[in-house]
Amino acid sequence: METTQTDIGIKKDNRKAVVEMLRKLLADEYLLYTKLRNAHWNVEGIDFHTKHVFFEEEYNKIEKIVDEVAERIRMLGFYSPGTLNEFLDLSHLNDESPKKNDSYSFMEVLLKDHTTIIQFIRKSIGENTEEHNDEGTADFITGIMQVHEQMSWMLRASLKTFK
């Protein structure tokens, strides 16, 4: 739903298409944030303290992204989704928890989610620029993708020690 007339040089239909992508990204980010909180609260094992701190650092990064994506939707003249049901309906991620509460199990699930988000953003960058004339959002989500790429690298490097 559009909030007000927003004349920023992008046609309404294009802004609406970009916002639909951003709504899905917001839902993915919120689910990932929740999974990181779960990992922070419930991780157990010999590496408890370091992973407890690690997951807290990671959910703080995602919390910032959640807010920025919601605000980008508002900048484009639309309302952001804000309920858990909306997030579950829009998200590409599933609401799975690991079978164990060890760091390896949490990191496996989180890496899968980061990969899903990276692939979705990468596909959306060109669409936003070429099809919807919104270089601003393309640049914005490129920065988000880079955060997820770094987070994925950290998880992959950590998981390697378990093999």
N, CA and C atoms as an extended XYZ file, in Angstrom:
489
Properties=species:S:1:pos:R:3:atomname:S:1:resname:S:1:resid:I:1 pbc="F F F"
N         0.837       -1.176        0.000 N   MET     1
C         0.000        0.000        0.000 CA  MET     1
C         0.887        1.245        0.000 C   MET     1
N         0.591        2.163       -0.898 N   GLU     2
C         1.364        3.399       -1.003 CA  GLU     2
C         0.962        4.341        0.117 C   GLU     2
N         1.943        5.032        0.690 N   THR     3
C         1.673        5.936        1.805 CA  THR     3
C         1.271        7.323        1.321 C   THR     3
N         2.030        7.852        0.387 N   THR     4
C         1.771        9.185       -0.151 CA  THR     4
C         2.281        9.215       -1.584 C   THR     4
N         1.952       10.278       -2.287 N   GLN     5
C         2.518       10.467       -3.619 CA  GLN     5
C         4.014       10.719       -3.440 C   GLN     5
N         4.822        9.913       -4.067 N   THR     6
C         6.270       10.029       -3.951 CA  THR     6
C         6.843       10.242       -5.335 C   THR     6
N         7.274       11.460       -5.608 N   ASP     7
C         7.816       11.799       -6.927 CA  ASP     7
C         9.335       11.900       -6.808 C   ASP     7
N        10.019       10.755       -7.033 N   ILE     8
C        11.480       10.733       -6.919 CA  ILE     8
C        12.130       10.314       -8.238 C   ILE     8
N        11.370       10.413       -9.322 N   GLY     9
C        11.927       10.093      -10.635 CA  GLY     9
C        11.824        8.627      -11.015 C   GLY     9
N        11.081        7.860      -10.243 N   ILE    10
C        10.844        6.450      -10.550 CA  ILE    10
C         9.331        6.263      -10.627 C   ILE    10
N         8.861        5.685      -11.720 N   LYS    11
C         7.421        5.467      -11.890 CA  LYS    11
C         6.866        4.620      -10.746 C   LYS    11
N         5.610        4.863      -10.431 N   LYS    12
C         4.969        4.157       -9.324 CA  LYS    12
C         5.041        2.640       -9.496 C   LYS    12
N         4.778        2.146      -10.696 N   ASP    13
C         4.828        0.693      -10.929 CA  ASP    13
C         6.218        0.136      -10.668 C   ASP    13
N         7.240        0.890      -11.044 N   ASN    14
C         8.610        0.458      -10.781 CA  ASN    14
C         8.917        0.480       -9.282 C   ASN    14
N         8.488        1.548       -8.602 N   ARG    15
C         8.697        1.606       -7.150 CA  ARG    15
C         7.981        0.453       -6.460 C   ARG    15
N         6.785        0.156       -6.938 N   LYS    16
C         6.005       -0.934       -6.345 CA  LYS    16
C         6.725       -2.272       -6.528 C   LYS    16
N         7.287       -2.516       -7.693 N   ALA    17
C         8.028       -3.763       -7.952 CA  ALA    17
C         9.264       -3.846       -7.057 C   ALA    17
N         9.973       -2.745       -6.911 N   VAL    18
C        11.152       -2.722       -6.040 CA  VAL    18
C        10.743       -2.987       -4.595 C   VAL    18
N         9.652       -2.386       -4.178 N   VAL    19
C         9.178       -2.577       -2.799 CA  VAL    19
C         8.783       -4.029       -2.556 C   VAL    19
N         8.207       -4.693       -3.541 N   GLU    20
C         7.876       -6.114       -3.362 CA  GLU    20
C         9.134       -6.930       -3.099 C   GLU    20
N        10.211       -6.613       -3.825 N   MET    21
C        11.488       -7.289       -3.574 CA  MET    21
C        11.997       -6.944       -2.180 C   MET    21
N        11.912       -5.673       -1.796 N   LEU    22
C        12.401       -5.254       -0.478 CA  LEU    22
C        11.586       -5.867        0.657 C   LEU    22
N        10.299       -6.058        0.435 N   ARG    23
C         9.456       -6.703        1.461 CA  ARG    23
C         9.940       -8.136        1.716 C   ARG    23
N        10.302       -8.844        0.644 N   LYS    24
C        10.822      -10.210        0.784 CA  LYS    24
C        12.180      -10.188        1.482 C   LYS    24
N        13.013       -9.229        1.108 N   LEU    25
C        14.319       -9.113        1.753 CA  LEU    25
C        14.153       -8.795        3.231 C   LEU    25
N        13.245       -7.898        3.563 N   LEU    26
C        12.996       -7.563        4.963 CA  LEU    26
C        12.556       -8.800        5.739 C   LEU    26
N        11.688       -9.585        5.153 N   ALA    27
C        11.223      -10.810        5.813 CA  ALA    27
C        12.384      -11.780        6.020 C   ALA    27
N        13.223      -11.944        5.005 N   ASP    28
C        14.392      -12.821        5.136 CA  ASP    28
C        15.309      -12.331        6.253 C   ASP    28
N        15.564      -11.033        6.269 N   GLU    29
C        16.457      -10.469        7.281 CA  GLU    29
C        15.875      -10.656        8.688 C   GLU    29
N        14.570      -10.473        8.816 N   TYR    30
C        13.954      -10.612       10.139 CA  TYR    30
C        14.002      -12.064       10.615 C   TYR    30
N        13.751      -13.000        9.725 N   LEU    31
C        13.857      -14.409       10.105 CA  LEU    31
C        15.293      -14.765       10.475 C   LEU    31
N        16.252      -14.287        9.702 N   LEU    32
C        17.655      -14.538       10.020 CA  LEU    32
C        18.013      -13.926       11.370 C   LEU    32
N        17.548      -12.726       11.633 N   TYR    33
C        17.777      -12.065       12.926 CA  TYR    33
C        17.250      -12.948       14.064 C   TYR    33
N        16.058      -13.470       13.897 N   THR    34
C        15.453      -14.323       14.924 CA  THR    34
C        16.263      -15.599       15.122 C   THR    34
N        16.740      -16.177       14.039 N   LYS    35
C        17.556      -17.396       14.140 CA  LYS    35
C        18.891      -17.114       14.831 C   LYS    35
N        19.455      -15.947       14.577 N   LEU    36
C        20.696      -15.580       15.261 CA  LEU    36
C        20.460      -15.360       16.759 C   LEU    36
N        19.335      -14.768       17.106 N   ARG    37
C        18.976      -14.622       18.527 CA  ARG    37
C        18.842      -15.997       19.174 C   ARG    37
N        18.177      -16.901       18.488 N   ASN    38
C        18.009      -18.261       18.987 CA  ASN    38
C        19.371      -18.913       19.221 C   ASN    38
N        20.270      -18.770       18.256 N   ALA    39
C        21.608      -19.342       18.398 CA  ALA    39
C        22.325      -18.715       19.595 C   ALA    39
N        22.231      -17.412       19.733 N   HIS    40
C        22.867      -16.701       20.842 CA  HIS    40
C        22.344      -17.207       22.195 C   HIS    40
N        21.051      -17.359       22.282 N   TRP    41
C        20.438      -17.781       23.549 CA  TRP    41
C        20.699      -19.249       23.874 C   TRP    41
N        20.743      -20.097       22.854 N   ASN    42
C        20.667      -21.534       23.103 CA  ASN    42
C        21.905      -22.344       22.743 C   ASN    42
N        22.947      -21.725       22.235 N   VAL    43
C        24.144      -22.486       21.880 CA  VAL    43
C        24.750      -23.115       23.135 C   VAL    43
N        25.239      -24.346       22.973 N   GLU    44
C        25.878      -25.076       24.072 CA  GLU    44
C        27.159      -25.718       23.549 C   GLU    44
N        28.055      -26.037       24.452 N   GLY    45
C        29.247      -26.780       24.079 CA  GLY    45
C        30.512      -26.116       24.566 C   GLY    45
N        31.618      -26.738       24.219 N   ILE    46
C        32.932      -26.300       24.665 CA  ILE    46
C        33.240      -24.866       24.215 C   ILE    46
N        32.689      -24.476       23.072 N   ASP    47
C        32.923      -23.135       22.533 CA  ASP    47
C        31.782      -22.175       22.853 C   ASP    47
N        31.016      -22.486       23.902 N   PHE    48
C        29.833      -21.689       24.239 CA  PHE    48
C        30.122      -20.187       24.277 C   PHE    48
N        31.087      -19.781       25.053 N   HIS    49
C        31.289      -18.341       25.259 CA  HIS    49
C        31.649      -17.620       23.959 C   HIS    49
N        32.574      -18.166       23.207 N   THR    50
C        32.980      -17.483       21.970 CA  THR    50
C        31.834      -17.436       20.958 C   THR    50
N        31.060      -18.506       20.865 N   LYS    51
C        29.944      -18.500       19.907 CA  LYS    51
C        28.775      -17.648       20.419 C   LYS    51
N        28.574      -17.612       21.721 N   HIS    52
C        27.547      -16.749       22.312 CA  HIS    52
C        27.841      -15.291       21.928 C   HIS    52
N        29.075      -14.877       22.073 N   VAL    53
C        29.497      -13.519       21.711 CA  VAL    53
C        29.414      -13.318       20.194 C   VAL    53
N        29.888      -14.295       19.430 N   PHE    54
C        29.856      -14.223       17.971 CA  PHE    54
C        28.434      -14.025       17.454 C   PHE    54
N        27.487      -14.843       17.939 N   PHE    55
C        26.104      -14.738       17.463 CA  PHE    55
C        25.497      -13.386       17.843 C   PHE    55
N        25.882      -12.838       18.984 N   GLU    56
C        25.394      -11.519       19.375 CA  GLU    56
C        25.899      -10.445       18.407 C   GLU    56
N        27.169      -10.515       18.061 N   GLU    57
C        27.721       -9.565       17.081 CA  GLU    57
C        26.982       -9.668       15.759 C   GLU    57
N        26.694      -10.889       15.342 N   GLU    58
C        26.021      -11.102       14.064 CA  GLU    58
C        24.574      -10.603       14.087 C   GLU    58
N        23.827      -10.867       15.167 N   TYR    59
C        22.441      -10.400       15.161 CA  TYR    59
C        22.380       -8.884       15.252 C   TYR    59
N        23.376       -8.251       15.850 N   ASN    60
C        23.402       -6.786       15.861 CA  ASN    60
C        23.579       -6.227       14.454 C   ASN    60
N        24.389       -6.879       13.617 N   LYS    61
C        24.553       -6.452       12.223 CA  LYS    61
C        23.230       -6.586       11.466 C   LYS    61
N        22.556       -7.700       11.677 N   ILE    62
C        21.294       -7.951       10.954 CA  ILE    62
C        20.189       -7.029       11.470 C   ILE    62
N        20.193       -6.738       12.756 N   GLU    63
C        19.191       -5.819       13.303 CA  GLU    63
C        19.272       -4.462       12.596 C   GLU    63
N        20.479       -3.991       12.332 N   LYS    64
C        20.678       -2.720       11.628 CA  LYS    64
C        20.134       -2.828       10.203 C   LYS    64
N        20.399       -3.942        9.540 N   ILE    65
C        19.911       -4.143        8.170 CA  ILE    65
C        18.386       -4.168        8.149 C   ILE    65
N        17.771       -4.837        9.107 N   VAL    66
C        16.302       -4.899        9.182 CA  VAL    66
C        15.732       -3.484        9.180 C   VAL    66
N        16.269       -2.636       10.031 N   ASP    67
C        15.771       -1.268       10.140 CA  ASP    67
C        15.992       -0.500        8.839 C   ASP    67
N        17.155       -0.661        8.234 N   GLU    68
C        17.461        0.064        6.999 CA  GLU    68
C        16.573       -0.374        5.842 C   GLU    68
N        16.284       -1.661        5.739 N   VAL    69
C        15.419       -2.145        4.654 CA  VAL    69
C        13.999       -1.616        4.845 C   VAL    69
N        13.501       -1.662        6.080 N   ALA    70
C        12.152       -1.140        6.355 CA  ALA    70
C        12.080        0.353        6.017 C   ALA    70
N        13.115        1.088        6.361 N   GLU    71
C        13.126        2.520        6.062 CA  GLU    71
C        13.257        2.786        4.561 C   GLU    71
N        13.973        1.928        3.839 N   ARG    72
C        14.072        2.089        2.380 CA  ARG    72
C        12.691        1.926        1.745 C   ARG    72
N        11.921        0.978        2.235 N   ILE    73
C        10.546        0.793        1.741 CA  ILE    73
C         9.747        2.073        1.948 C   ILE    73
N         9.893        2.665        3.119 N   ARG    74
C         9.171        3.914        3.410 CA  ARG    74
C         9.656        5.046        2.512 C   ARG    74
N        10.962        5.105        2.225 N   MET    75
C        11.505        6.144        1.339 CA  MET    75
C        10.895        6.058       -0.051 C   MET    75
N        10.563        4.841       -0.463 N   LEU    76
C         9.964        4.641       -1.785 CA  LEU    76
C         8.460        4.884       -1.785 C   LEU    76
N         7.918        5.239       -0.615 N   GLY    77
C         6.514        5.656       -0.541 CA  GLY    77
C         5.532        4.574       -0.170 C   GLY    77
N         5.992        3.487        0.436 N   PHE    78
C         5.103        2.394        0.808 CA  PHE    78
C         5.295        2.025        2.276 C   PHE    78
N         4.351        1.272        2.814 N   TYR    79
C         4.461        0.785        4.190 CA  TYR    79
C         5.251       -0.520        4.229 C   TYR    79
N         6.000       -0.681        5.288 N   SER    80
C         6.775       -1.909        5.500 CA  SER    80
C         5.919       -2.959        6.181 C   SER    80
N         6.121       -4.234        5.845 N   PRO    81
C         5.459       -5.273        6.628 CA  PRO    81
C         6.030       -5.238        8.042 C   PRO    81
N         5.238       -5.673        9.009 N   GLY    82
C         5.718       -5.585       10.376 CA  GLY    82
C         5.181       -6.650       11.310 C   GLY    82
N         4.537       -7.682       10.760 N   THR    83
C         4.048       -8.748       11.629 CA  THR    83
C         4.786      -10.045       11.332 C   THR    83
N         4.815      -10.918       12.307 N   LEU    84
C         5.482      -12.205       12.120 CA  LEU    84
C         4.823      -13.013       11.009 C   LEU    84
N         3.505      -12.971       10.926 N   ASN    85
C         2.810      -13.689        9.854 CA  ASN    85
C         3.214      -13.166        8.483 C   ASN    85
N         3.323      -11.847        8.340 N   GLU    86
C         3.751      -11.280        7.063 CA  GLU    86
C         5.171      -11.746        6.728 C   GLU    86
N         6.049      -11.705        7.711 N   PHE    87
C         7.431      -12.120        7.475 CA  PHE    87
C         7.499      -13.588        7.061 C   PHE    87
N         6.754      -14.447        7.726 N   LEU    88
C         6.762      -15.869        7.378 CA  LEU    88
C         6.206      -16.103        5.980 C   LEU    88
N         5.184      -15.352        5.604 N   ASP    89
C         4.591      -15.492        4.267 CA  ASP    89
C         5.527      -14.989        3.163 C   ASP    89
N         6.285      -13.951        3.442 N   LEU    90
C         7.128      -13.320        2.430 CA  LEU    90
C         8.515      -13.942        2.299 C   LEU    90
N         9.004      -14.567        3.344 N   SER    91
C        10.400      -14.995        3.398 CA  SER    91
C        10.710      -16.173        2.491 C   SER    91
N        11.943      -16.171        1.966 N   HIS    92
C        12.490      -17.312        1.235 CA  HIS    92
C        13.043      -18.354        2.196 C   HIS    92
N        13.266      -17.970        3.440 N   LEU    93
C        13.862      -18.865        4.430 CA  LEU    93
C        12.780      -19.697        5.092 C   LEU    93
N        13.173      -20.868        5.586 N   ASN    94
C        12.198      -21.624        6.366 CA  ASN    94
C        12.492      -21.412        7.841 C   ASN    94
N        11.518      -21.684        8.635 N   ASP    95
C        11.605      -21.423       10.068 CA  ASP    95
C        12.118      -22.668       10.783 C   ASP    95
N        13.306      -23.122       10.384 N   GLU    96
C        13.865      -24.343       10.956 CA  GLU    96
C        14.860      -24.016       12.057 C   GLU    96
N        14.926      -24.895       13.018 N   SER    97
C        15.951      -24.844       14.048 CA  SER    97
C        16.836      -26.062       13.849 C   SER    97
N        18.087      -25.947       14.267 N   PRO    98
C        18.953      -27.130       14.145 CA  PRO    98
C        18.479      -28.237       15.077 C   PRO    98
N        18.877      -29.459       14.778 N   LYS    99
C        18.476      -30.606       15.599 CA  LYS    99
C        19.226      -30.626       16.928 C   LYS    99
N        20.408      -29.992       16.965 N   LYS   100
C        21.199      -29.898       18.188 CA  LYS   100
C        21.476      -28.429       18.480 C   LYS   100
N        21.853      -28.136       19.697 N   ASN   101
C        22.158      -26.764       20.077 CA  ASN   101
C        23.659      -26.485       20.113 C   ASN   101
N        24.425      -27.242       19.356 N   ASP   102
C        25.860      -26.974       19.285 CA  ASP   102
C        26.125      -25.928       18.202 C   ASP   102
N        27.286      -25.315       18.267 N   SER   103
C        27.595      -24.228       17.338 CA  SER   103
C        27.604      -24.704       15.890 C   SER   103
N        28.113      -25.900       15.630 N   TYR   104
C        28.163      -26.431       14.267 CA  TYR   104
C        26.759      -26.477       13.663 C   TYR   104
N        25.809      -27.005       14.404 N   SER   105
C        24.438      -27.133       13.890 CA  SER   105
C        23.812      -25.771       13.611 C   SER   105
N        24.000      -24.834       14.524 N   PHE   106
C        23.477      -23.481       14.297 CA  PHE   106
C        24.138      -22.848       13.078 C   PHE   106
N        25.454      -22.969       12.982 N   MET   107
C        26.174      -22.329       11.883 CA  MET   107
C        25.794      -22.922       10.530 C   MET   107
N        25.521      -24.205       10.471 N   GLU   108
C        25.078      -24.830        9.214 CA  GLU   108
C        23.774      -24.210        8.713 C   GLU   108
N        22.811      -24.069        9.611 N   VAL   109
C        21.520      -23.476        9.250 CA  VAL   109
C        21.704      -22.019        8.838 C   VAL   109
N        22.498      -21.292        9.594 N   LEU   110
C        22.714      -19.871        9.306 CA  LEU   110
C        23.431      -19.666        7.980 C   LEU   110
N        24.401      -20.504        7.675 N   LEU   111
C        25.111      -20.397        6.404 CA  LEU   111
C        24.161      -20.628        5.227 C   LEU   111
N        23.308      -21.598        5.356 N   LYS   112
C        22.308      -21.876        4.316 CA  LYS   112
C        21.421      -20.648        4.095 C   LYS   112
N        21.017      -19.999        5.182 N   ASP   113
C        20.162      -18.812        5.077 CA  ASP   113
C        20.902      -17.637        4.435 C   ASP   113
N        22.135      -17.410        4.837 N   HIS   114
C        22.930      -16.337        4.221 CA  HIS   114
C        23.069      -16.579        2.718 C   HIS   114
N        23.321      -17.815        2.329 N   THR   115
C        23.479      -18.154        0.920 CA  THR   115
C        22.202      -17.849        0.142 C   THR   115
N        21.061      -18.199        0.707 N   THR   116
C        19.770      -17.910        0.080 CA  THR   116
C        19.585      -16.410       -0.110 C   THR   116
N        19.910      -15.635        0.907 N   ILE   117
C        19.759      -14.179        0.831 CA  ILE   117
C        20.712      -13.595       -0.205 C   ILE   117
N        21.951      -14.037       -0.213 N   ILE   118
C        22.933      -13.539       -1.178 CA  ILE   118
C        22.447      -13.791       -2.604 C   ILE   118
N        21.981      -14.982       -2.868 N   GLN   119
C        21.511      -15.318       -4.215 CA  GLN   119
C        20.307      -14.468       -4.617 C   GLN   119
N        19.397      -14.232       -3.684 N   PHE   120
C        18.224      -13.397       -3.964 CA  PHE   120
C        18.647      -11.953       -4.251 C   PHE   120
N        19.542      -11.427       -3.447 N   ILE   121
C        19.987      -10.044       -3.659 CA  ILE   121
C        20.723       -9.921       -4.991 C   ILE   121
N        21.617      -10.856       -5.273 N   ARG   122
C        22.401      -10.789       -6.505 CA  ARG   122
C        21.471      -10.736       -7.729 C   ARG   122
N        20.426      -11.540       -7.715 N   LYS   123
C        19.451      -11.550       -8.814 CA  LYS   123
C        18.691      -10.218       -8.873 C   LYS   123
N        18.435       -9.634       -7.729 N   SER   124
C        17.620       -8.414       -7.653 CA  SER   124
C        18.377       -7.154       -8.044 C   SER   124
N        19.697       -7.158       -7.923 N   ILE   125
C        20.475       -5.951       -8.226 CA  ILE   125
C        20.222       -5.507       -9.671 C   ILE   125
N        20.404       -6.417      -10.611 N   GLY   126
C        20.197       -6.071      -12.016 CA  GLY   126
C        18.757       -5.689      -12.323 C   GLY   126
N        17.821       -6.395      -11.731 N   GLU   127
C        16.408       -6.086      -11.959 CA  GLU   127
C        16.084       -4.670      -11.511 C   GLU   127
N        16.621       -4.272      -10.356 N   ASN   128
C        16.336       -2.931       -9.848 CA  ASN   128
C        16.908       -1.857      -10.765 C   ASN   128
N        18.088       -2.099      -11.292 N   THR   129
C        18.736       -1.117      -12.166 CA  THR   129
C        18.122       -1.127      -13.558 C   THR   129
N        18.094       -2.294      -14.185 N   GLU   130
C        17.719       -2.388      -15.589 CA  GLU   130
C        16.215       -2.318      -15.833 C   GLU   130
N        15.435       -2.970      -15.006 N   GLU   131
C        13.995       -3.044      -15.254 CA  GLU   131
C        13.198       -1.957      -14.531 C   GLU   131
N        13.709       -1.486      -13.387 N   HIS   132
C        12.903       -0.576      -12.562 CA  HIS   132
C        13.508        0.810      -12.374 C   HIS   132
N        14.649        1.078      -13.023 N   ASN   133
C        15.262        2.399      -12.988 CA  ASN   133
C        15.551        2.880      -11.560 C   ASN   133
N        15.977        1.960      -10.704 N   ASP   134
C        16.236        2.334       -9.312 CA  ASP   134
C        17.667        1.947       -8.919 C   ASP   134
N        18.592        2.776       -9.355 N   GLU   135
C        19.997        2.543       -9.026 CA  GLU   135
C        20.258        2.687       -7.541 C   GLU   135
N        19.486        3.544       -6.875 N   GLY   136
C        19.658        3.741       -5.433 CA  GLY   136
C        19.426        2.461       -4.651 C   GLY   136
N        18.348        1.758       -4.959 N   THR   137
C        18.072        0.497       -4.263 CA  THR   137
C        19.078       -0.560       -4.667 C   THR   137
N        19.479       -0.577       -5.934 N   ALA   138
C        20.487       -1.549       -6.369 CA  ALA   138
C        21.778       -1.357       -5.574 C   ALA   138
N        22.197       -0.126       -5.400 N   ASP   139
C        23.405        0.174       -4.623 CA  ASP   139
C        23.202       -0.206       -3.155 C   ASP   139
N        22.051        0.123       -2.623 N   PHE   140
C        21.715       -0.184       -1.235 CA  PHE   140
C        21.788       -1.685       -0.965 C   PHE   140
N        21.181       -2.493       -1.824 N   ILE   141
C        21.187       -3.939       -1.571 CA  ILE   141
C        22.536       -4.572       -1.887 C   ILE   141
N        23.336       -3.926       -2.732 N   THR   142
C        24.695       -4.416       -2.968 CA  THR   142
C        25.489       -4.363       -1.666 C   THR   142
N        25.346       -3.282       -0.922 N   GLY   143
C        26.010       -3.169        0.370 CA  GLY   143
C        25.544       -4.236        1.350 C   GLY   143
N        24.251       -4.528        1.342 N   ILE   144
C        23.706       -5.576        2.217 CA  ILE   144
C        24.269       -6.935        1.807 C   ILE   144
N        24.348       -7.176        0.508 N   MET   145
C        24.892       -8.443        0.020 CA  MET   145
C        26.329       -8.624        0.507 C   MET   145
N        27.106       -7.560        0.490 N   GLN   146
C        28.497       -7.645        0.931 CA  GLN   146
C        28.595       -8.005        2.414 C   GLN   146
N        27.685       -7.510        3.221 N   VAL   147
C        27.655       -7.887        4.643 CA  VAL   147
C        27.379       -9.384        4.769 C   VAL   147
N        26.414       -9.871        4.006 N   HIS   148
C        26.092      -11.300        4.056 CA  HIS   148
C        27.244      -12.153        3.522 C   HIS   148
N        27.936      -11.672        2.507 N   GLU   149
C        29.088      -12.419        1.997 CA  GLU   149
C        30.174      -12.540        3.068 C   GLU   149
N        30.408      -11.470        3.809 N   GLN   150
C        31.411      -11.525        4.875 CA  GLN   150
C        30.963      -12.469        5.990 C   GLN   150
N        29.699      -12.378        6.361 N   MET   151
C        29.183      -13.249        7.413 CA  MET   151
C        29.257      -14.714        6.973 C   MET   151
N        28.967      -14.984        5.716 N   SER   152
C        29.039      -16.352        5.189 CA  SER   152
C        30.467      -16.878        5.219 C   SER   152
N        31.404      -16.033        4.863 N   TRP   153
C        32.807      -16.412        4.887 CA  TRP   153
C        33.215      -16.812        6.309 C   TRP   153
N        32.803      -16.032        7.293 N   MET   154
C        33.129      -16.344        8.687 CA  MET   154
C        32.540      -17.694        9.093 C   MET   154
N        31.325      -17.954        8.680 N   LEU   155
C        30.685      -19.235        9.014 CA  LEU   155
C        31.388      -20.394        8.306 C   LEU   155
N        31.685      -20.234        7.009 N   ARG   156
C        32.385      -21.287        6.274 CA  ARG   156
C        33.743      -21.587        6.902 C   ARG   156
N        34.473      -20.536        7.268 N   ALA   157
C        35.789      -20.732        7.884 CA  ALA   157
C        35.662      -21.426        9.235 C   ALA   157
N        34.632      -21.118        9.985 N   SER   158
C        34.408      -21.752       11.288 CA  SER   158
C        33.988      -23.207       11.133 C   SER   158
N        33.133      -23.470       10.162 N   LEU   159
C        32.651      -24.841        9.938 CA  LEU   159
C        33.777      -25.765        9.470 C   LEU   159
N        34.757      -25.202        8.807 N   LYS   160
C        35.857      -26.007        8.276 CA  LYS   160
C        36.624      -26.714        9.389 C   LYS   160
N        36.703      -26.114       10.555 N   THR   161
C        37.441      -26.724       11.661 CA  THR   161
C        36.765      -27.979       12.186 C   THR   161
N        35.476      -28.152       11.885 N   PHE   162
C        34.733      -29.325       12.375 CA  PHE   162
C        34.952      -30.555       11.506 C   PHE   162
N        35.498      -30.380       10.323 N   LYS   163
C        35.618      -31.522        9.396 CA  LYS   163
C        36.952      -32.188        9.490 C   LYS   163
